[in-house]
Amino acid sequence: MRSTYLVAMRDYLGYVTAWGFWLGLLFTPILLGIFMLAPALAANSQPARYFTVIDANGEFEQSLLAELNSITADAARISLDPVNAGQGNDSEKLKTFDDAIKAGADPQEALKAAGGANIALASPDYLPVPPPAATIEGLRPYLDGSQLIETPNGPQPLFAAIIVPDNGGEIQYWSENFQARDLLTLASNAEYKLARNKVFAAANVSLDIADDVKATRRDVSRQLLRDDPATTGSAVTIADKAPFIVSIMMAFMLWFLIFSVINYLLMGTIEERSNKIFDTLLTSVKLPNLLAGKLIAVLALALTLMTFWGVGSATIGLVASQNFAPEQTQDIMIVLSTVLKPSLVIPAVISFVLGYLMYGSLFLALGSLCDTIQEAQTLMTPLIVLLMTPLFMLVLAINDAQSPIIEAMVWVPLFTPFLLILRMPTEPPLWEVLVQLGLMAVAATLILYLATRVYRAGAVHGAGVADVWAFFGKLIPGKKKMPEQS
């Protein structure tokens, strides 16, 4: 046991005292945050683009400006009540906001009237300017960038020009940037609503009929069977959704942790093999103790990562919660409290340990056969594919955690660590959970045994990638060994 402890402590200190570990520890959540916020950051950082509309009667132009204002109004509605606005439901705040907009208030004024936070709403990405010319030939130098238009922000290029003919022909959208379709989509929506209004007017139908339909429609609410619906109600609440939200978060974090730390096993083993450190270690430590020490060291490294990220996330959450509405804070606390439910946390811990042992042993064995990273890449591809498969299942579980493909793949021990957590909120039979955990334990034991054999062959006897290919080559029927040249 002492030799195992010494190996684990040696490897652990070697990892945590390296600058690369701390840089990764700090920058990984930052990079993940940037990745998730990249679309919003790209949209907010985009400079304003100027367009012009040549429209004799101005009807289309007014409809297009209304579409632009609706974008700002939608952003205000989300900031006012993100849950109901995102799900398309109504609330008192949203009704007050919509009534203010109908009364002629701009989104900023309507947000204030509905009791929203005093925040500055983002300005539209597209801003209208008066036409600098009346024909497409006159607009050509502005569209190709050889001539600039005057704006409140100084001379700027003209992004697009929209020409609306008087005779009812097709509307022409001119722009040299044919890949950006946002303004084109807004123009299409504006024309649709303009045509709809004209048809309604010709049929002598009030435009308010659409609002009347919305006001008189019946809501479709989700209900659950409960033991005592008289006191708890039967409507689906955030407490019902929380286990599914938490299970997806847990499964992703488990995948991310295993995917992150097993690379340490691979790289460390390759380095020790290439530098002939194995010979020194094996003179004082037995091979099983060496393997156990390395697995424990990286497991401790994973726990260090989880502790650091967990404390950091909780701190950021507490600071950010001061700006949330009381009902939003309550919903967040319900979700966070679900993390501690035994039905989720116990399978998650067992899955993490067994999943780590399976994939960690595989990568240890792989590293023991390779002297360089280039050699490891030839064997690593199948393992990466195995690890990527559960990640695709996470996307499927967001819409349906009881999908037949998830229920089938959870029986594959290499996928069980990730997919079992996704199924726990659906309350599968206890015997299924126990059998799947048992199969995963058996698979982890078998993989650990085989990995020890491979590790011994690579670390002690010097087997390499060529020996692996030769082994698989013998399994191909009819393949003959090449005669040696004299």
HUZIKA-V92884 format. One record per residue. N is the residue number from 0. RES is the residue in one small letter. PSI is psi in whole degrees, 0 to 359 (* if undefined). OMEGA is omega as a letter, one per 30 degrees, with the letter a starting at -180 (none if undefined). D_LAST is the distance of its C-alpha to the last C-alpha in Angstrom with 1 decimal. Layout:
BEGIN
n-><N/N>
res-><RES/RES>
psi-><PSI/PSI>
omega-><OMEGA/OMEGA>
d_last-><D_LAST/D_LAST>
END
This chain:
BEGIN
n-><0/1/2/3/4/5/6/7/8/9/10/11/12/13/14/15/16/17/18/19/20/21/22/23/24/25/26/27/28/29/30/31/32/33/34/35/36/37/38/39/40/41/42/43/44/45/46/47/48/49/50/51/52/53/54/55/56/57/58/59/60/61/62/63/64/65/66/67/68/69/70/71/72/73/74/75/76/77/78/79/80/81/82/83/84/85/86/87/88/89/90/91/92/93/94/95/96/97/98/99/100/101/102/103/104/105/106/107/108/109/110/111/112/113/114/115/116/117/118/119/120/121/122/123/124/125/126/127/128/129/130/131/132/133/134/135/136/137/138/139/140/141/142/143/144/145/146/147/148/149/150/151/152/153/154/155/156/157/158/159/160/161/162/163/164/165/166/167/168/169/170/171/172/173/174/175/176/177/178/179/180/181/182/183/184/185/186/187/188/189/190/191/192/193/194/195/196/197/198/199/200/201/202/203/204/205/206/207/208/209/210/211/212/213/214/215/216/217/218/219/220/221/222/223/224/225/226/227/228/229/230/231/232/233/234/235/236/237/238/239/240/241/242/243/244/245/246/247/248/249/250/251/252/253/254/255/256/257/258/259/260/261/262/263/264/265/266/267/268/269/270/271/272/273/274/275/276/277/278/279/280/281/282/283/284/285/286/287/288/289/290/291/292/293/294/295/296/297/298/299/300/301/302/303/304/305/306/307/308/309/310/311/312/313/314/315/316/317/318/319/320/321/322/323/324/325/326/327/328/329/330/331/332/333/334/335/336/337/338/339/340/341/342/343/344/345/346/347/348/349/350/351/352/353/354/355/356/357/358/359/360/361/362/363/364/365/366/367/368/369/370/371/372/373/374/375/376/377/378/379/380/381/382/383/384/385/386/387/388/389/390/391/392/393/394/395/396/397/398/399/400/401/402/403/404/405/406/407/408/409/410/411/412/413/414/415/416/417/418/419/420/421/422/423/424/425/426/427/428/429/430/431/432/433/434/435/436/437/438/439/440/441/442/443/444/445/446/447/448/449/450/451/452/453/454/455/456/457/458/459/460/461/462/463/464/465/466/467/468/469/470/471/472/473/474/475/476/477/478/479/480/481/482/483/484/485>
res-><m/r/s/t/y/l/v/a/m/r/d/y/l/g/y/v/t/a/w/g/f/w/l/g/l/l/f/t/p/i/l/l/g/i/f/m/l/a/p/a/l/a/a/n/s/q/p/a/r/y/f/t/v/i/d/a/n/g/e/f/e/q/s/l/l/a/e/l/n/s/i/t/a/d/a/a/r/i/s/l/d/p/v/n/a/g/q/g/n/d/s/e/k/l/k/t/f/d/d/a/i/k/a/g/a/d/p/q/e/a/l/k/a/a/g/g/a/n/i/a/l/a/s/p/d/y/l/p/v/p/p/p/a/a/t/i/e/g/l/r/p/y/l/d/g/s/q/l/i/e/t/p/n/g/p/q/p/l/f/a/a/i/i/v/p/d/n/g/g/e/i/q/y/w/s/e/n/f/q/a/r/d/l/l/t/l/a/s/n/a/e/y/k/l/a/r/n/k/v/f/a/a/a/n/v/s/l/d/i/a/d/d/v/k/a/t/r/r/d/v/s/r/q/l/l/r/d/d/p/a/t/t/g/s/a/v/t/i/a/d/k/a/p/f/i/v/s/i/m/m/a/f/m/l/w/f/l/i/f/s/v/i/n/y/l/l/m/g/t/i/e/e/r/s/n/k/i/f/d/t/l/l/t/s/v/k/l/p/n/l/l/a/g/k/l/i/a/v/l/a/l/a/l/t/l/m/t/f/w/g/v/g/s/a/t/i/g/l/v/a/s/q/n/f/a/p/e/q/t/q/d/i/m/i/v/l/s/t/v/l/k/p/s/l/v/i/p/a/v/i/s/f/v/l/g/y/l/m/y/g/s/l/f/l/a/l/g/s/l/c/d/t/i/q/e/a/q/t/l/m/t/p/l/i/v/l/l/m/t/p/l/f/m/l/v/l/a/i/n/d/a/q/s/p/i/i/e/a/m/v/w/v/p/l/f/t/p/f/l/l/i/l/r/m/p/t/e/p/p/l/w/e/v/l/v/q/l/g/l/m/a/v/a/a/t/l/i/l/y/l/a/t/r/v/y/r/a/g/a/v/h/g/a/g/v/a/d/v/w/a/f/f/g/k/l/i/p/g/k/k/k/m/p/e/q/s>
psi-><323/320/323/317/317/319/316/316/321/312/318/312/326/325/311/343/359/141/326/325/313/325/317/322/320/319/339/308/328/315/322/318/318/320/317/328/1/314/316/320/320/320/320/332/352/128/155/139/135/137/164/152/127/101/117/311/351/2/313/320/317/321/321/320/325/323/320/319/331/333/314/322/320/319/321/321/321/318/333/315/83/325/304/323/320/329/0/21/163/156/170/320/316/323/318/319/313/322/322/322/317/330/356/3/150/166/323/317/320/324/318/320/330/3/24/169/149/81/155/119/144/141/155/152/339/131/134/149/154/148/126/347/163/350/166/329/321/332/347/310/334/324/327/0/0/344/141/159/155/128/168/340/18/183/131/155/153/119/317/157/134/121/121/110/154/335/9/11/184/148/135/125/112/125/140/339/91/355/328/115/1/310/323/319/318/320/320/318/320/319/322/313/326/316/321/316/322/320/319/316/320/328/5/42/131/143/341/352/329/319/325/321/316/323/331/354/154/136/147/104/145/134/155/147/128/157/324/73/341/328/324/346/167/359/147/129/177/331/329/325/334/315/324/319/313/321/321/319/317/316/319/316/321/313/315/319/312/317/327/313/335/338/330/319/315/308/319/320/319/318/317/325/315/330/7/30/334/318/319/318/319/348/341/351/134/152/314/322/325/315/313/318/319/318/320/322/314/330/317/326/319/319/326/316/314/319/314/311/325/313/319/317/319/320/314/321/319/320/317/331/342/339/1/156/154/320/327/319/320/318/319/319/325/317/316/323/336/336/330/4/129/327/343/315/325/309/328/316/314/318/320/313/311/321/320/317/318/304/327/318/319/317/329/314/320/315/329/345/354/142/338/164/325/320/322/326/332/334/345/337/313/323/323/320/318/319/331/333/312/332/323/328/333/321/319/323/338/323/329/97/346/24/139/327/326/318/332/316/340/343/351/115/327/338/344/320/328/319/335/321/323/330/343/321/339/0/63/162/143/323/325/315/315/320/318/320/322/316/321/321/318/316/319/319/316/316/321/321/312/322/325/320/314/319/320/319/321/314/322/314/357/20/151/192/323/324/326/313/324/322/313/331/327/337/347/120/138/355/125/149/136/133/145/143/137/*>
omega-><a/l/l/l/a/l/a/a/l/a/a/l/l/l/a/l/l/l/a/l/a/l/l/l/a/a/l/l/l/l/l/l/l/l/a/a/a/l/a/l/l/l/a/a/a/l/l/l/a/l/l/a/l/a/a/a/l/a/a/a/l/l/l/l/l/l/l/l/a/l/l/l/l/l/l/l/l/l/a/a/a/a/a/l/l/a/l/l/l/l/a/l/a/l/l/l/a/l/l/l/l/l/l/l/l/a/a/l/l/l/l/a/a/l/l/l/a/a/l/l/a/l/a/l/a/a/a/l/l/a/l/l/a/a/a/l/l/a/a/a/l/a/a/l/l/l/a/l/l/l/l/l/a/l/a/l/l/a/a/l/a/a/a/a/a/a/l/l/a/l/a/l/a/l/l/l/a/l/l/a/a/a/l/l/l/l/l/l/l/l/l/a/l/l/l/a/l/l/l/a/l/l/a/l/a/l/l/a/l/l/l/l/l/a/a/a/l/l/l/a/l/a/l/l/a/a/a/a/a/a/a/a/a/a/l/a/l/l/l/a/a/a/l/l/a/a/l/l/l/a/l/l/l/l/a/a/a/a/a/a/a/l/l/l/a/a/a/a/l/a/a/l/a/a/l/l/l/a/a/a/a/l/a/a/l/a/l/l/l/l/a/l/a/l/l/a/a/l/l/l/l/l/l/l/a/l/a/a/l/l/l/l/l/l/l/l/l/l/a/a/l/l/a/l/a/a/l/l/l/l/l/l/l/l/a/a/l/a/a/l/a/a/l/a/a/l/a/a/l/a/a/a/a/l/l/l/a/a/l/l/l/a/l/l/l/a/a/a/a/l/a/l/l/l/a/a/a/l/a/a/l/l/l/l/l/a/a/a/l/l/l/l/l/l/l/a/l/a/a/l/l/l/l/a/l/l/l/a/l/l/l/a/a/l/a/a/a/a/l/l/a/a/a/l/l/l/l/l/a/a/l/a/a/l/l/l/l/l/l/l/l/l/l/l/a/l/l/l/a/l/l/l/a/a/l/l/a/a/a/a/l/l/a/a/a/l/l/l/l/l/l/l/l/a/a/a/l/a/a/l/l/l/l/l/l/none>
d_last-><51.8/52.2/48.5/48.4/51.4/50.0/46.8/48.9/51.3/48.5/46.9/50.3/51.6/48.4/49.0/52.8/52.9/50.6/52.5/50.3/51.6/55.2/54.7/53.2/56.0/58.6/57.2/55.7/59.3/60.4/57.6/58.2/61.9/61.3/59.0/61.8/64.5/62.7/64.5/67.9/67.0/65.9/69.1/71.3/69.6/69.9/72.6/75.6/75.3/78.4/79.4/82.5/84.2/86.5/88.7/92.2/93.8/91.6/91.0/87.2/87.0/89.0/86.8/83.7/85.2/86.0/82.4/81.4/84.0/82.7/79.3/81.1/83.3/80.3/78.8/82.2/82.4/79.0/80.0/83.3/81.9/78.1/77.9/80.6/79.8/76.1/76.9/79.6/82.5/85.9/87.5/90.7/89.1/87.3/90.6/92.5/89.9/89.9/93.7/93.8/91.5/93.7/96.7/95.2/93.5/90.3/87.3/87.9/91.6/90.7/88.2/90.9/93.5/91.1/90.7/87.2/85.6/86.7/83.4/82.8/81.4/78.7/79.9/78.7/75.6/77.5/80.8/83.2/84.8/87.5/86.2/85.9/86.3/87.7/85.0/81.3/81.5/83.4/80.9/77.9/77.8/78.1/75.3/72.8/73.5/75.2/78.5/79.2/82.0/84.5/84.1/85.6/82.3/82.5/80.8/78.0/75.9/77.0/74.4/76.0/79.1/80.5/83.0/85.3/87.1/90.8/90.6/88.5/85.2/81.8/81.3/78.9/76.6/75.3/72.6/69.6/67.7/67.0/64.7/67.4/69.3/71.6/74.6/74.0/74.1/77.3/78.9/78.0/79.5/82.6/83.2/82.8/85.4/87.7/87.5/88.1/91.1/92.5/92.1/93.8/96.6/97.1/97.3/99.8/97.5/97.4/94.2/95.1/94.3/90.6/91.7/94.0/91.2/89.1/92.2/92.9/89.4/88.5/85.8/82.9/82.4/79.6/81.0/79.6/81.1/82.5/84.3/87.3/87.4/91.0/90.1/86.6/86.7/84.0/82.7/79.1/79.1/76.7/76.5/75.1/72.5/71.5/69.1/67.1/67.0/66.0/63.3/61.6/61.9/60.4/57.5/56.6/57.0/54.8/52.1/52.4/52.3/49.2/47.5/48.5/47.7/44.4/42.8/43.8/41.7/38.7/39.0/39.9/37.0/34.5/36.2/36.1/32.4/31.5/33.8/32.7/36.2/35.2/34.3/37.8/39.6/37.9/39.0/42.6/42.7/41.5/39.3/42.1/44.6/42.3/41.9/45.6/46.6/44.6/46.1/49.6/49.3/48.5/51.2/53.6/52.5/53.3/56.7/57.4/56.7/59.0/61.7/61.7/61.7/64.2/66.7/66.2/66.8/69.8/71.3/70.8/72.3/75.3/76.0/75.5/77.7/80.7/80.7/80.4/83.3/84.3/83.2/79.8/79.4/80.4/77.8/75.1/76.2/76.0/72.4/71.5/73.3/71.2/68.1/69.5/70.1/68.4/67.3/65.1/64.2/63.1/60.5/59.4/58.8/56.9/54.9/54.0/52.8/50.8/49.4/48.4/46.7/44.7/43.5/43.3/41.0/38.8/38.6/38.0/35.0/33.8/34.2/32.4/29.1/29.4/29.2/30.9/33.5/31.1/28.9/32.1/33.3/30.6/31.9/35.6/36.7/37.3/39.4/41.4/42.2/43.4/45.6/47.0/48.1/51.0/52.2/52.9/54.8/57.1/58.3/59.1/60.9/63.3/64.9/64.4/63.1/63.6/61.3/59.6/56.1/56.7/58.1/55.0/52.4/54.1/52.7/49.1/48.7/46.6/49.6/52.4/52.9/54.0/55.6/57.6/59.7/60.6/62.0/64.1/67.1/67.3/68.0/65.4/66.1/65.5/63.3/60.9/60.6/60.0/57.4/55.5/55.7/54.4/51.5/50.6/50.8/48.6/46.0/46.2/45.7/42.7/41.1/41.8/40.2/37.0/37.0/37.2/34.2/32.2/33.8/32.7/29.1/29.1/31.4/30.5/26.9/25.7/24.8/24.8/25.1/21.5/22.1/25.3/23.6/21.0/24.0/25.9/23.0/23.0/26.7/26.2/26.7/24.2/21.4/18.1/15.2/12.3/9.2/6.4/3.8/0.0>
END
